[in-house]
Amino acid sequence: MGEREFTGTLQRADLGTGGYLLLDDQGERWQLDGDVPAELVGRRVRVTGRVGTGFGFVMAGPVLEVRRVRAE
């Protein structure tokens, strides 16, 4: 599957080793894999990336392989 854009709220997951999640506009939670700016937690963001396979360490939803995150 190719690259897509997702919009929603960036969240921090404190489970396990921790990580970042995107709660998208359709109510789905995505685990973000890649560079995510910590200063955007709690803000509305647009994430560009590809849907990965399986679940990551946080086990909080499907994996989104991040290419870019930016504030809306």
N, C-alpha and C positions, 0 to 999 in steps of 0.2 A: 504494500500500500504506500502511496506517495505522501508527501508532506501536506499537512493541513494546519489550519489556524483554529485555536480554541480561545474562548473568552470566559472569564469567571473571576473568582476570588482566590488569591494565593493564600495557602494555609501552611503552617509548620506542623509536622507530625513528630511527636516526642516518643513514639514507640520504637523499641529496638535501638538501632544506631541513629534514628531520626531521619528526617527527609522532608521533602516539600510535596504538597498536594495542590491540585487545582480542583475546586468545586465549580464545574462549568455551568453555563446558563441553562442547560437541560437537567441539572440536578445530579449529574454523574461526577464521581470523584475519581481523579486520575493521579497516579503516583508519578512524579516528575523525575526523570533520570537525565542529569546533565547540570550545567552551570545555571544556578538560579540566584538572583540577587536577593540576599536576606532582607534588605531594606524595603522590599516590596510586599512583605508578609502583611496580610490584612487588607491589601489594596486590590482593586479591580485591575486585571492584567490581560494581555493578549499573548498567548504562547504559540509559537510556530514549532512544529515538530512532526514526528512520525509515531504512529501507534506501534508499540513493541509487542512482544509475545510474553505470555505468562504474567506472573506477579512478582514484584520486587520484595526487598527486605521488610518494608513496612506492611505489606499485605493489605493495603487499603484500597485497592482498585487496580484496574489495568494500567500498564506502564505507558507513559508518553515520553519518547526520546526527544529531549528538548534541543532545538537549534537556537532559539531566541525567545527571551521573555522581555516584555516591555509594558510599562504602565499605560493604562487607557486614559 
